[in-house]
């Protein structure tokens, strides 16, 4: 899996039609560059819950939020988590 660093900082989000607002990321974090594949999930979780199991390099689907939490916990203890809007200050 490849990850990219999202640096702390501020940026303007939105557009001229709906309006712009400043977003602040208070701490840097790493974000997966690509979707988790069925093969990556299987290597960690030892199962494949995807409804469409055709190729291991296809993105995983049909998982719950809790399934994702369990996957992340197995990847690296509690050091990784699913990013949320709460990570940004709007």
C-alpha positions, 0 to 999 in steps of 0.5 A: 500500500502506498501512502502520501503525507498530507501536511498541516496547513490551510487552504480555501475549499469550495467554488465561486457558486457555492462559496469559499471557506478556509479549511485548517488541517492542524496535524499532518497525516498520511492518506492511502493513495489508492483504494484498498484492493481485494488482495490487500484486504485478504492479505490482512483480514484473511477474507474477501467480503466483496460482492464482485470477486473477479480480480484481487487487484480490483477495489474492495467493496461491501464492507462496513465502517466497523470492518474498516476499523478492524482492518486499520487496527490490524495494519498498525495497531491504533496508529492508523484510522479513517480520516473524517471531517473532524480532522479539518477545522472549517 
